[in-house]
Amino acid sequence: MRGAFSFFQASSPARRRAAGRRGFTLVEAMVGTVVFTMVTMGVYTALIKSYQLAALSRARDDARAVLRTFADQFERLQTTEKVGATNATRWLFLPSGGPTGRGLVWHDPDTGTPALSNGNTTVNAEDVASLGVTLGTGVAAVPATLTRDVRYVDMSSGDVSASQRVEAAGYMLQATFTIRYTLNKKAYAESLTVGRSVP
């Protein structure tokens, strides 16, 4: 009988109400706050990283498109252009001996800037260190610079040379187009090298 009495005493409504009123201790509340903060910061950091990776991916895709555009022009355009009575070699195809923006023109239909295939000759090419381009649009736009480095190629050995070696089929040129940009305080550079025979 005594055991039954103590059982009823332990589970009395008054004791249950007292136990239900008891809240979290200060230590428990602090630990919960710290855990919640760490989880929130982890999710926030993951979101920031994913946005940065997406922005970098877009910039790389745009950079490759710019490089491919100029490489295609180098591969398919005529190397010379009629200027008055003379046949002038376009600056795009003249060996540069190092990275330069001379002879690179980005076509802008809104402002009427001539396309790369027009007016790009020895008489009017600007002597610039690089060509400024923009990767992306709007708030995601990233400023970039483009350079070219054109060299002669020895047809028999394939070695890049500083001197022209004309053979029966003409001569070979190799161009390296490089684009540089900064994103999230990190510098990036991508290059594309193409070759062609002249004429």
Sequence and secondary structure as in RCSB ss.txt:
>XXXX:A:sequence
MRGAFSFFQASSPARRRAAGRRGFTLVEAMVGTVVFTMVTMGVYTALIKSYQLAALSRARDDARAVLRTFADQFE
RLQTTEKVGATNATRWLFLPSGGPTGRGLVWHDPDTGTPALSNGNTTVNAEDVASLGVTLGTGVAAVPATLTRDV
RYVDMSSGDVSASQRVEAAGYMLQATFTIRYTLNKKAYAESLTVGRSVP
>XXXX:A:secstr
 HHHHHHHHHT HHHHHHHHH    HHHHHHHHHHHHHHHHHHHHHHHHHHHHHHHHHHHHHHHHHHHHHHHHHH
HS SEEEETTEEEE GGGS  SS B TT    BTTTTB  TTSS STTT    S EEEEES GGG EEEEEEEEE
EEE TTT  EESS   BTTBEEEEEEEEEEEEETTEEEEEEEEEEEEE 
